[in-house]
Amino acid sequence: MSNLTEDNAFAVGFGELDGNSLASEGDCVQCQICGGAHPLKGGTNTKTGEHDTTLLCYKCGDELYLAAVGGRLLNDVSLVQEATDADR
């Protein structure tokens, strides 16, 4: 996320997501694009090279979508039952 612009950047204020549902890597969310269920995945910390789950995203097609920050779902993101193999 080093090339953030006004078009693709947003901020999450301290405590803003406190009331939202908890989410963990491997949980599945309802995709707002295709309607399917996609598993959440973390990424790699670019400074340490270690696996990091601070930001949880899901992939739909060739695009990656942010779904959770600090273990809390973003607004309008919902957990669903486990994804099918086609959704992984």
DRENTI-605354 format. One record per atom (N, C-alpha, C, O, CB): residue in one letter; atom name; x, y, z. Coordinates in pm, 1 decimal, m for minus. Glycine has a CB too. Layout:
% DRENTI-605354
+------+------+----------+----------+----------+
| type | atom |       xx |       yy |       zz |
+------+------+----------+----------+----------+
|    a |   CA |        X |        Y |        Z |
...
+------+------+----------+----------+----------+
//
This chain:
% DRENTI-605354
+------+------+----------+----------+----------+
| type | atom |       xx |       yy |       zz |
+------+------+----------+----------+----------+
|    m |    N |     82.1 |   m118.2 |      0.0 |
|    m |   CA |      0.0 |      0.0 |      0.0 |
|    m |    C |     87.4 |    125.9 |      0.0 |
|    m |    O |     48.7 |    228.1 |     56.7 |
|    m |   CB |    m93.9 |     m0.9 |    120.4 |
|    s |    N |    200.3 |    119.1 |    m60.8 |
|    s |   CA |    289.0 |    234.6 |    m60.2 |
|    s |    C |    248.1 |    340.9 |   m161.7 |
|    s |    O |    292.7 |    455.1 |   m151.3 |
|    s |   CB |    430.1 |    190.4 |    m87.3 |
|    n |    N |    165.2 |    306.7 |   m258.7 |
|    n |   CA |    124.2 |    402.5 |   m360.6 |
|    n |    C |    m20.2 |    447.2 |   m341.8 |
|    n |    O |    m98.0 |    448.3 |   m437.2 |
|    n |   CB |    141.9 |    342.4 |   m498.6 |
|    l |    N |    m56.5 |    484.2 |   m218.8 |
|    l |   CA |   m193.4 |    526.2 |   m191.8 |
|    l |    C |   m222.9 |    660.7 |   m255.3 |
|    l |    O |   m138.9 |    750.7 |   m255.1 |
|    l |   CB |   m218.5 |    532.6 |    m42.0 |
|    t |    N |   m341.5 |    673.5 |   m308.8 |
|    t |   CA |   m387.4 |    799.3 |   m365.8 |
|    t |    C |   m520.8 |    833.8 |   m302.3 |
|    t |    O |   m575.7 |    754.5 |   m225.7 |
|    t |   CB |   m399.4 |    790.8 |   m521.1 |
|    e |    N |   m572.8 |    949.9 |   m332.9 |
|    e |   CA |   m703.8 |    988.0 |   m279.9 |
|    e |    C |   m812.1 |    892.5 |   m327.9 |
|    e |    O |   m915.1 |    878.9 |   m262.0 |
|    e |   CB |   m738.5 |   1131.3 |   m320.8 |
|    d |    N |   m791.3 |    826.6 |   m440.2 |
|    d |   CA |   m892.2 |    737.2 |   m496.1 |
|    d |    C |   m900.2 |    602.8 |   m425.0 |
|    d |    O |  m1006.1 |    540.1 |   m425.9 |
|    d |   CB |   m864.3 |    714.6 |   m641.3 |
|    n |    N |   m790.2 |    556.0 |   m362.6 |
|    n |   CA |   m794.2 |    422.7 |   m303.0 |
|    n |    C |   m753.4 |    420.7 |   m156.3 |
|    n |    O |   m727.2 |    313.1 |   m102.6 |
|    n |   CB |   m705.4 |    330.4 |   m380.2 |
|    a |    N |   m747.1 |    534.5 |    m90.1 |
|    a |   CA |   m707.3 |    540.5 |     50.3 |
|    a |    C |   m827.0 |    574.0 |    138.6 |
|    a |    O |   m919.0 |    644.9 |     97.7 |
|    a |   CB |   m595.6 |    644.1 |     70.4 |
|    f |    N |   m823.3 |    521.8 |    259.1 |
|    f |   CA |   m924.6 |    559.1 |    357.8 |
|    f |    C |   m863.1 |    543.1 |    495.4 |
|    f |    O |   m758.3 |    480.4 |    510.9 |
|    f |   CB |  m1054.5 |    472.5 |    343.4 |
|    a |    N |   m927.9 |    599.2 |    593.5 |
|    a |   CA |   m876.6 |    592.7 |    730.1 |
|    a |    C |   m978.5 |    525.1 |    819.7 |
|    a |    O |  m1099.2 |    537.4 |    798.8 |
|    a |   CB |   m842.9 |    733.5 |    783.4 |
|    v |    N |   m928.6 |    453.2 |    920.0 |
|    v |   CA |  m1013.9 |    393.3 |   1022.3 |
|    v |    C |   m972.6 |    456.6 |   1153.9 |
|    v |    O |   m859.2 |    439.9 |   1198.8 |
|    v |   CB |  m1001.0 |    235.0 |   1026.4 |
|    g |    N |  m1063.6 |    528.3 |   1214.8 |
|    g |   CA |  m1033.5 |    597.3 |   1339.5 |
|    g |    C |  m1024.0 |    502.2 |   1457.5 |
|    g |    O |  m1083.3 |    394.3 |   1456.8 |
|    g |   CB |  m1138.2 |    701.8 |   1367.1 |
|    f |    N |   m948.7 |    543.1 |   1558.9 |
|    f |   CA |   m932.3 |    463.1 |   1680.1 |
|    f |    C |  m1069.5 |    431.6 |   1739.6 |
|    f |    O |  m1148.4 |    522.6 |   1765.2 |
|    f |   CB |   m843.2 |    537.3 |   1783.9 |
|    g |    N |  m1097.4 |    305.9 |   1761.1 |
|    g |   CA |  m1223.5 |    263.1 |   1821.2 |
|    g |    C |  m1341.6 |    261.6 |   1726.5 |
|    g |    O |  m1451.5 |    223.3 |   1766.5 |
|    g |   CB |  m1255.5 |    350.8 |   1934.9 |
|    e |    N |  m1322.0 |    302.1 |   1601.9 |
|    e |   CA |  m1432.8 |    311.1 |   1506.8 |
|    e |    C |  m1498.5 |    176.2 |   1478.1 |
|    e |    O |  m1618.4 |    170.4 |   1450.9 |
|    e |   CB |  m1383.9 |    371.3 |   1377.9 |
|    l |    N |  m1421.4 |     68.2 |   1483.9 |
|    l |   CA |  m1474.1 |    m64.4 |   1452.3 |
|    l |    C |  m1503.2 |   m147.7 |   1576.9 |
|    l |    O |  m1537.6 |   m265.3 |   1565.2 |
|    l |   CB |  m1376.7 |   m138.3 |   1363.9 |
|    d |    N |  m1490.2 |    m89.8 |   1694.6 |
|    d |   CA |  m1505.4 |   m165.2 |   1819.7 |
|    d |    C |  m1635.7 |   m243.0 |   1830.1 |
|    d |    O |  m1636.9 |   m351.5 |   1888.0 |
|    d |   CB |  m1495.7 |    m71.9 |   1935.7 |
|    g |    N |  m1744.0 |   m191.8 |   1776.6 |
|    g |   CA |  m1872.7 |   m259.9 |   1785.1 |
|    g |    C |  m1898.4 |   m358.8 |   1673.9 |
|    g |    O |  m2000.4 |   m427.7 |   1674.7 |
|    g |   CB |  m1980.9 |   m160.6 |   1786.2 |
|    n |    N |  m1807.5 |   m366.9 |   1578.0 |
|    n |   CA |  m1826.0 |   m457.5 |   1464.1 |
|    n |    C |  m1785.4 |   m600.1 |   1500.8 |
|    n |    O |  m1713.4 |   m622.7 |   1598.1 |
|    n |   CB |  m1744.6 |   m408.8 |   1342.7 |
|    s |    N |  m1832.4 |   m694.4 |   1421.8 |
|    s |   CA |  m1803.9 |   m836.0 |   1445.8 |
|    s |    C |  m1654.7 |   m865.7 |   1436.5 |
|    s |    O |  m1581.4 |   m802.2 |   1360.7 |
|    s |   CB |  m1880.3 |   m922.8 |   1346.4 |
|    l |    N |  m1611.6 |   m964.3 |   1515.9 |
|    l |   CA |  m1473.7 |  m1011.5 |   1510.7 |
|    l |    C |  m1453.0 |  m1096.8 |   1386.0 |
|    l |    O |  m1545.3 |  m1163.8 |   1339.7 |
|    l |   CB |  m1438.2 |  m1091.7 |   1638.1 |
|    a |    N |  m1332.3 |  m1093.9 |   1332.4 |
|    a |   CA |  m1298.4 |  m1174.1 |   1215.6 |
|    a |    C |  m1156.6 |  m1226.6 |   1230.2 |
|    a |    O |  m1069.6 |  m1160.5 |   1286.9 |
|    a |   CB |  m1313.3 |  m1091.8 |   1085.4 |
|    s |    N |  m1135.2 |  m1346.3 |   1178.3 |
|    s |   CA |  m1003.0 |  m1409.5 |   1181.7 |
|    s |    C |   m968.8 |  m1461.4 |   1043.1 |
|    s |    O |  m1056.6 |  m1482.4 |    959.4 |
|    s |   CB |   m998.5 |  m1524.9 |   1286.0 |
|    e |    N |   m841.2 |  m1481.4 |   1020.7 |
|    e |   CA |   m798.2 |  m1540.1 |    894.5 |
|    e |    C |   m866.8 |  m1675.5 |    877.6 |
|    e |    O |   m871.7 |  m1755.4 |    971.1 |
|    e |   CB |   m642.9 |  m1554.9 |    889.4 |
|    g |    N |   m919.1 |  m1700.6 |    758.9 |
|    g |   CA |   m989.7 |  m1825.3 |    730.9 |
|    g |    C |  m1140.7 |  m1811.8 |    740.1 |
|    g |    O |  m1213.3 |  m1891.5 |    680.7 |
|    g |   CB |   m943.7 |  m1931.7 |    825.3 |
|    d |    N |  m1190.0 |  m1710.9 |    814.7 |
|    d |   CA |  m1333.9 |  m1683.9 |    815.8 |
|    d |    C |  m1376.1 |  m1646.4 |    674.5 |
|    d |    O |  m1293.8 |  m1599.9 |    595.7 |
|    d |   CB |  m1370.3 |  m1570.1 |    917.6 |
|    c |    N |  m1502.4 |  m1665.7 |    641.8 |
|    c |   CA |  m1553.0 |  m1631.7 |    509.2 |
|    c |    C |  m1649.0 |  m1514.5 |    517.1 |
|    c |    O |  m1726.5 |  m1501.1 |    611.8 |
|    c |   CB |  m1622.0 |  m1752.2 |    445.1 |
|    v |    N |  m1642.1 |  m1430.3 |    415.7 |
|    v |   CA |  m1730.2 |  m1314.7 |    407.5 |
|    v |    C |  m1814.2 |  m1321.1 |    281.0 |
|    v |    O |  m1777.1 |  m1384.8 |    182.4 |
|    v |   CB |  m1649.3 |  m1184.7 |    411.2 |
|    q |    N |  m1927.9 |  m1253.7 |    286.4 |
|    q |   CA |  m2015.8 |  m1240.4 |    169.9 |
|    q |    C |  m1955.7 |  m1136.1 |     77.2 |
|    q |    O |  m1935.2 |  m1021.7 |    117.8 |
|    q |   CB |  m2162.0 |  m1200.9 |    211.8 |
|    c |    N |  m1927.7 |  m1173.8 |    m45.2 |
|    c |   CA |  m1868.0 |  m1082.3 |   m142.4 |
|    c |    C |  m1972.6 |   m982.9 |   m191.6 |
|    c |    O |  m2082.2 |  m1021.6 |   m231.9 |
|    c |   CB |  m1807.8 |  m1160.5 |   m261.4 |
|    q |    N |  m1938.2 |   m856.0 |   m188.1 |
|    q |   CA |  m2028.3 |   m751.2 |   m236.1 |
|    q |    C |  m2022.7 |   m736.4 |   m387.5 |
|    q |    O |  m2100.5 |   m660.6 |   m445.5 |
|    q |   CB |  m1994.2 |   m618.8 |   m170.4 |
|    i |    N |  m1931.8 |   m807.9 |   m451.3 |
|    i |   CA |  m1918.0 |   m801.2 |   m596.5 |
|    i |    C |  m1994.9 |   m914.7 |   m664.4 |
|    i |    O |  m2081.2 |   m890.0 |   m748.6 |
|    i |   CB |  m1769.8 |   m806.5 |   m636.2 |
|    c |    N |  m1963.2 |  m1040.0 |   m627.3 |
|    c |   CA |  m2024.4 |  m1155.5 |   m694.6 |
|    c |    C |  m2131.8 |  m1224.1 |   m611.2 |
|    c |    O |  m2207.5 |  m1305.7 |   m663.8 |
|    c |   CB |  m1917.9 |  m1255.9 |   m730.2 |
|    g |    N |  m2139.8 |  m1193.0 |   m483.3 |
|    g |   CA |  m2238.5 |  m1256.1 |   m396.8 |
|    g |    C |  m2192.2 |  m1387.3 |   m336.3 |
|    g |    O |  m2261.6 |  m1444.6 |   m252.4 |
|    g |   CB |  m2363.4 |  m1279.2 |   m472.9 |
|    g |    N |  m2075.9 |  m1435.4 |   m377.6 |
|    g |   CA |  m2023.4 |  m1561.0 |   m324.0 |
|    g |    C |  m1959.9 |  m1541.9 |   m186.9 |
|    g |    O |  m1958.7 |  m1431.9 |   m131.7 |
|    g |   CB |  m1921.6 |  m1620.5 |   m419.9 |
|    a |    N |  m1907.5 |  m1651.3 |   m133.6 |
|    a |   CA |  m1837.9 |  m1648.7 |     m4.9 |
|    a |    C |  m1689.1 |  m1667.0 |    m30.4 |
|    a |    O |  m1648.3 |  m1758.8 |   m101.5 |
|    a |   CB |  m1892.1 |  m1759.4 |     91.5 |
|    h |    N |  m1608.1 |  m1579.3 |     27.9 |
|    h |   CA |  m1463.8 |  m1584.8 |      8.2 |
|    h |    C |  m1392.1 |  m1584.7 |    143.2 |
|    h |    O |  m1433.2 |  m1513.2 |    234.6 |
|    h |   CB |  m1416.2 |  m1466.2 |    m78.3 |
|    p |    N |  m1285.3 |  m1664.1 |    157.1 |
|    p |   CA |  m1210.7 |  m1668.3 |    283.9 |
|    p |    C |  m1121.7 |  m1545.6 |    301.0 |
|    p |    O |  m1068.1 |  m1491.3 |    204.4 |
|    p |   CB |  m1125.5 |  m1795.4 |    291.3 |
|    l |    N |  m1107.6 |  m1504.2 |    425.0 |
|    l |   CA |  m1019.3 |  m1392.6 |    457.8 |
|    l |    C |   m876.1 |  m1441.7 |    469.1 |
|    l |    O |   m849.9 |  m1550.3 |    521.0 |
|    l |   CB |  m1063.4 |  m1324.1 |    588.7 |
|    k |    N |   m784.9 |  m1361.0 |    420.3 |
|    k |   CA |   m642.8 |  m1394.7 |    426.9 |
|    k |    C |   m563.5 |  m1272.5 |    470.0 |
|    k |    O |   m596.8 |  m1159.3 |    435.0 |
|    k |   CB |   m591.7 |  m1447.3 |    290.5 |
|    g |    N |   m458.3 |  m1297.3 |    546.4 |
|    g |   CA |   m366.9 |  m1190.8 |    585.6 |
|    g |    C |   m263.5 |  m1170.3 |    478.0 |
|    g |    O |   m280.6 |  m1214.1 |    364.2 |
|    g |   CB |   m299.4 |  m1222.4 |    719.4 |
|    g |    N |   m156.4 |  m1103.7 |    514.3 |
|    g |   CA |    m51.8 |  m1076.8 |    417.3 |
|    g |    C |     84.8 |  m1089.4 |    480.5 |
|    g |    O |    100.6 |  m1154.9 |    583.5 |
|    g |   CB |    m68.9 |   m938.8 |    357.2 |
|    t |    N |    182.3 |  m1027.6 |    419.7 |
|    t |   CA |    319.0 |  m1030.5 |    468.3 |
|    t |    C |    360.0 |   m890.0 |    509.8 |
|    t |    O |    343.5 |   m794.6 |    433.8 |
|    t |   CB |    414.9 |  m1086.6 |    360.9 |
|    n |    N |    412.9 |   m877.9 |    629.1 |
|    n |   CA |    465.9 |   m750.8 |    676.2 |
|    n |    C |    589.0 |   m719.2 |    593.8 |
|    n |    O |    685.6 |   m795.6 |    594.3 |
|    n |   CB |    499.1 |   m754.9 |    828.9 |
|    t |    N |    586.6 |   m607.8 |    523.3 |
|    t |   CA |    697.5 |   m575.9 |    431.9 |
|    t |    C |    825.9 |   m539.8 |    505.4 |
|    t |    O |    933.9 |   m546.3 |    446.6 |
|    t |   CB |    658.2 |   m461.4 |    340.9 |
|    k |    N |    816.7 |   m502.4 |    630.9 |
|    k |   CA |    937.8 |   m468.4 |    707.3 |
|    k |    C |   1003.8 |   m591.8 |    768.0 |
|    k |    O |   1126.5 |   m602.0 |    770.6 |
|    k |   CB |    903.8 |   m369.1 |    818.1 |
|    t |    N |    921.8 |   m686.5 |    817.3 |
|    t |   CA |    977.3 |   m803.1 |    885.9 |
|    t |    C |    976.5 |   m928.4 |    800.3 |
|    t |    O |   1051.9 |  m1022.0 |    827.0 |
|    t |   CB |    900.8 |   m828.9 |   1012.3 |
|    g |    N |    892.4 |   m931.7 |    697.8 |
|    g |   CA |    878.5 |  m1050.5 |    615.9 |
|    g |    C |    791.2 |  m1157.5 |    679.6 |
|    g |    O |    774.3 |  m1265.6 |    623.1 |
|    g |   CB |   1013.0 |  m1107.0 |    586.8 |
|    e |    N |    736.0 |  m1128.4 |    796.2 |
|    e |   CA |    652.3 |  m1225.0 |    867.3 |
|    e |    C |    506.7 |  m1212.4 |    826.0 |
|    e |    O |    461.6 |  m1107.3 |    780.5 |
|    e |   CB |    665.4 |  m1206.1 |   1018.2 |
|    h |    N |    434.1 |  m1322.8 |    843.1 |
|    h |   CA |    290.9 |  m1323.9 |    815.5 |
|    h |    C |    221.2 |  m1227.4 |    910.9 |
|    h |    O |    254.5 |  m1222.2 |   1029.3 |
|    h |   CB |    232.3 |  m1467.5 |    829.3 |
|    d |    N |    124.8 |  m1150.9 |    859.9 |
|    d |   CA |     55.8 |  m1048.4 |    939.3 |
|    d |    C |    m93.7 |  m1053.3 |    911.0 |
|    d |    O |   m135.1 |  m1061.9 |    795.4 |
|    d |   CB |    112.1 |   m906.9 |    908.3 |
|    t |    N |   m174.2 |  m1048.0 |   1015.6 |
|    t |   CA |   m319.7 |  m1052.2 |    998.9 |
|    t |    C |   m386.1 |   m923.0 |   1045.4 |
|    t |    O |   m506.0 |   m922.0 |   1073.4 |
|    t |   CB |   m377.9 |  m1170.4 |   1075.5 |
|    t |    N |   m310.5 |   m814.9 |   1053.9 |
|    t |   CA |   m369.5 |   m686.4 |   1091.9 |
|    t |    C |   m474.2 |   m644.2 |    990.1 |
|    t |    O |   m581.2 |   m595.5 |   1026.9 |
|    t |   CB |   m260.8 |   m578.0 |   1104.7 |
|    l |    N |   m443.7 |   m662.6 |    863.2 |
|    l |   CA |   m538.6 |   m636.1 |    755.0 |
|    l |    C |   m580.1 |   m769.6 |    696.0 |
|    l |    O |   m495.4 |   m849.0 |    655.2 |
|    l |   CB |   m476.8 |   m542.3 |    645.2 |
|    l |    N |   m710.7 |   m794.6 |    691.3 |
|    l |   CA |   m762.4 |   m918.4 |    632.3 |
|    l |    C |   m837.7 |   m883.6 |    504.6 |
|    l |    O |   m924.3 |   m796.1 |    503.9 |
|    l |   CB |   m855.1 |   m994.9 |    732.7 |
|    c |    N |   m803.7 |   m952.9 |    397.5 |
|    c |   CA |   m862.2 |   m926.6 |    266.3 |
|    c |    C |   m921.7 |  m1053.5 |    208.6 |
|    c |    O |   m893.7 |  m1164.1 |    255.0 |
|    c |   CB |   m757.4 |   m868.9 |    170.6 |
|    y |    N |  m1004.0 |  m1035.8 |    107.1 |
|    y |   CA |  m1052.7 |  m1150.3 |     29.5 |
|    y |    C |  m1033.7 |  m1118.9 |   m117.5 |
|    y |    O |  m1028.5 |  m1002.7 |   m157.9 |
|    y |   CB |  m1203.0 |  m1182.1 |     61.1 |
|    k |    N |  m1023.3 |  m1224.5 |   m196.7 |
|    k |   CA |  m1002.0 |  m1209.0 |   m339.7 |
|    k |    C |  m1126.8 |  m1252.2 |   m415.4 |
|    k |    O |  m1185.2 |  m1357.0 |   m387.6 |
|    k |   CB |   m879.5 |  m1290.3 |   m385.9 |
|    c |    N |  m1166.3 |  m1169.8 |   m511.1 |
|    c |   CA |  m1276.5 |  m1202.9 |   m601.3 |
|    c |    C |  m1225.0 |  m1175.4 |   m742.1 |
|    c |    O |  m1194.0 |  m1061.6 |   m777.2 |
|    c |   CB |  m1408.5 |  m1119.1 |   m568.7 |
|    g |    N |  m1216.7 |  m1280.3 |   m820.9 |
|    g |   CA |  m1155.9 |  m1265.8 |   m952.9 |
|    g |    C |  m1009.5 |  m1228.7 |   m936.6 |
|    g |    O |   m935.6 |  m1295.9 |   m864.6 |
|    g |   CB |  m1230.5 |  m1159.3 |  m1037.4 |
|    d |    N |   m967.6 |  m1122.6 |  m1002.8 |
|    d |   CA |   m829.1 |  m1077.2 |   m994.5 |
|    d |    C |   m810.9 |   m962.9 |   m894.7 |
|    d |    O |   m700.5 |   m910.7 |   m879.5 |
|    d |   CB |   m781.1 |  m1033.4 |  m1131.2 |
|    e |    N |   m918.6 |   m924.2 |   m826.8 |
|    e |   CA |   m914.2 |   m809.8 |   m736.6 |
|    e |    C |   m909.8 |   m853.3 |   m590.3 |
|    e |    O |   m965.0 |   m956.9 |   m553.3 |
|    e |   CB |  m1034.4 |   m719.9 |   m760.4 |
|    l |    N |   m843.5 |   m772.8 |   m508.1 |
|    l |   CA |   m831.7 |   m796.6 |   m365.1 |
|    l |    C |   m910.3 |   m689.1 |   m291.6 |
|    l |    O |   m899.4 |   m571.0 |   m324.8 |
|    l |   CB |   m682.8 |   m797.7 |   m320.2 |
|    y |    N |   m990.3 |   m728.7 |   m190.9 |
|    y |   CA |  m1076.4 |   m635.3 |   m118.4 |
|    y |    C |  m1047.6 |   m642.0 |     30.7 |
|    y |    O |  m1040.3 |   m750.8 |     87.8 |
|    y |   CB |  m1224.8 |   m665.5 |   m145.5 |
|    l |    N |  m1031.6 |   m528.4 |     92.9 |
|    l |   CA |  m1010.6 |   m520.4 |    236.5 |
|    l |    C |  m1142.5 |   m546.5 |    307.6 |
|    l |    O |  m1244.6 |   m487.5 |    272.4 |
|    l |   CB |   m952.5 |   m382.7 |    276.6 |
|    a |    N |  m1141.3 |   m635.4 |    408.2 |
|    a |   CA |  m1263.8 |   m670.1 |    479.6 |
|    a |    C |  m1254.9 |   m645.7 |    629.5 |
|    a |    O |  m1357.4 |   m624.0 |    694.1 |
|    a |   CB |  m1297.7 |   m813.8 |    454.7 |
|    a |    N |  m1134.0 |   m648.8 |    686.6 |
|    a |   CA |  m1121.6 |   m633.7 |    831.7 |
|    a |    C |   m989.5 |   m566.4 |    867.4 |
|    a |    O |   m888.2 |   m583.5 |    799.5 |
|    a |   CB |  m1132.4 |   m770.7 |    901.7 |
|    v |    N |   m993.6 |   m489.9 |    975.4 |
|    v |   CA |   m875.3 |   m422.1 |   1028.0 |
|    v |    C |   m866.7 |   m452.3 |   1177.0 |
|    v |    O |   m963.7 |   m433.6 |   1250.4 |
|    v |   CB |   m880.8 |   m267.3 |   1001.6 |
|    g |    N |   m752.0 |   m498.5 |   1220.8 |
|    g |   CA |   m733.1 |   m525.2 |   1363.1 |
|    g |    C |   m831.0 |   m625.5 |   1420.8 |
|    g |    O |   m869.4 |   m615.7 |   1537.4 |
|    g |   CB |   m743.8 |   m398.6 |   1439.1 |
|    g |    N |   m871.6 |   m722.5 |   1339.3 |
|    g |   CA |   m961.7 |   m827.5 |   1386.8 |
|    g |    C |  m1108.7 |   m790.3 |   1388.8 |
|    g |    O |  m1190.4 |   m865.8 |   1441.7 |
|    g |   CB |   m921.9 |   m867.5 |   1522.2 |
|    r |    N |  m1144.4 |   m675.8 |   1332.5 |
|    r |   CA |  m1284.5 |   m631.7 |   1326.0 |
|    r |    C |  m1324.9 |   m607.6 |   1181.7 |
|    r |    O |  m1250.9 |   m546.2 |   1104.9 |
|    r |   CB |  m1306.0 |   m503.4 |   1409.6 |
|    l |    N |  m1444.4 |   m657.0 |   1145.0 |
|    l |   CA |  m1495.1 |   m636.8 |   1010.2 |
|    l |    C |  m1522.7 |   m489.6 |    984.6 |
|    l |    O |  m1563.5 |   m416.2 |   1074.6 |
|    l |   CB |  m1621.5 |   m719.0 |    987.6 |
|    l |    N |  m1500.0 |   m447.5 |    860.7 |
|    l |   CA |  m1539.7 |   m313.6 |    820.1 |
|    l |    C |  m1692.0 |   m307.7 |    812.5 |
|    l |    O |  m1758.1 |   m411.3 |    805.1 |
|    l |   CB |  m1475.5 |   m275.0 |    683.6 |
|    n |    N |  m1746.7 |   m188.5 |    814.4 |
|    n |   CA |  m1891.2 |   m171.6 |    801.4 |
|    n |    C |  m1936.9 |   m233.3 |    669.4 |
|    n |    O |  m1864.2 |   m228.1 |    570.2 |
|    n |   CB |  m1930.8 |    m20.9 |    809.0 |
|    d |    N |  m2055.1 |   m290.7 |    667.7 |
|    d |   CA |  m2115.6 |   m352.3 |    549.0 |
|    d |    C |  m2046.2 |   m479.4 |    501.8 |
|    d |    O |  m2070.2 |   m523.3 |    389.4 |
|    d |   CB |  m2116.7 |   m254.0 |    437.3 |
|    v |    N |  m1960.3 |   m540.0 |    584.8 |
|    v |   CA |  m1899.5 |   m669.2 |    552.7 |
|    v |    C |  m1958.8 |   m771.4 |    649.1 |
|    v |    O |  m1964.1 |   m747.4 |    769.8 |
|    v |   CB |  m1741.3 |   m664.2 |    563.2 |
|    s |    N |  m2003.4 |   m885.3 |    596.2 |
|    s |   CA |  m2070.8 |   m986.4 |    678.4 |
|    s |    C |  m2001.9 |  m1121.7 |    667.4 |
|    s |    O |  m1959.9 |  m1163.0 |    559.3 |
|    s |   CB |  m2217.6 |   m999.3 |    637.3 |
|    l |    N |  m1991.0 |  m1189.8 |    780.6 |
|    l |   CA |  m1940.8 |  m1327.3 |    780.9 |
|    l |    C |  m2049.0 |  m1421.0 |    730.6 |
|    l |    O |  m2167.8 |  m1397.3 |    752.8 |
|    l |   CB |  m1894.2 |  m1369.3 |    922.3 |
|    v |    N |  m2007.6 |  m1528.7 |    661.9 |
|    v |   CA |  m2099.1 |  m1631.5 |    612.4 |
|    v |    C |  m2037.6 |  m1767.6 |    638.2 |
|    v |    O |  m1926.4 |  m1777.4 |    690.2 |
|    v |   CB |  m2129.6 |  m1612.3 |    460.8 |
|    q |    N |  m2108.9 |  m1871.7 |    602.2 |
|    q |   CA |  m2056.7 |  m2006.9 |    616.0 |
|    q |    C |  m1934.9 |  m2024.2 |    527.7 |
|    q |    O |  m1906.9 |  m1939.7 |    442.7 |
|    q |   CB |  m2163.7 |  m2110.9 |    580.8 |
|    e |    N |  m1863.2 |  m2131.5 |    546.8 |
|    e |   CA |  m1738.0 |  m2158.0 |    476.0 |
|    e |    C |  m1755.0 |  m2152.8 |    324.5 |
|    e |    O |  m1858.1 |  m2193.8 |    271.1 |
|    e |   CB |  m1683.2 |  m2293.3 |    516.5 |
|    a |    N |  m1654.3 |  m2102.8 |    257.2 |
|    a |   CA |  m1654.6 |  m2090.6 |    111.3 |
|    a |    C |  m1645.5 |  m2228.7 |     47.8 |
|    a |    O |  m1595.0 |  m2323.8 |    107.5 |
|    a |   CB |  m1537.7 |  m2001.2 |     63.2 |
|    t |    N |  m1695.1 |  m2236.8 |    m73.1 |
|    t |   CA |  m1679.9 |  m2360.0 |   m151.4 |
|    t |    C |  m1539.7 |  m2360.9 |   m210.4 |
|    t |    O |  m1472.0 |  m2258.1 |   m210.8 |
|    t |   CB |  m1788.9 |  m2370.8 |   m264.5 |
|    d |    N |  m1496.0 |  m2474.7 |   m259.9 |
|    d |   CA |  m1363.0 |  m2485.4 |   m319.2 |
|    d |    C |  m1345.9 |  m2386.1 |   m434.1 |
|    d |    O |  m1236.5 |  m2333.5 |   m454.5 |
|    d |   CB |  m1338.1 |  m2628.4 |   m368.9 |
|    a |    N |  m1451.9 |  m2360.3 |   m508.3 |
|    a |   CA |  m1444.3 |  m2267.3 |   m621.0 |
|    a |    C |  m1418.3 |  m2125.3 |   m575.1 |
|    a |    O |  m1363.7 |  m2045.0 |   m650.8 |
|    a |   CB |  m1572.2 |  m2272.2 |   m702.0 |
|    d |    N |  m1456.8 |  m2092.3 |   m451.1 |
|    d |   CA |  m1440.2 |  m1956.5 |   m399.7 |
|    d |    C |  m1302.4 |  m1933.4 |   m340.9 |
|    d |    O |  m1264.2 |  m1818.5 |   m319.1 |
|    d |   CB |  m1544.9 |  m1927.4 |   m295.6 |
|    r |    N |  m1226.6 |  m2039.1 |   m314.5 |
|    r |   CA |  m1096.3 |  m2024.4 |   m250.3 |
|    r |    C |   m999.0 |  m1978.1 |   m349.4 |
|    r |    O |   m881.9 |  m1959.0 |   m316.6 |
|    r |   CB |  m1049.2 |  m2152.7 |   m187.1 |
+------+------+----------+----------+----------+
//
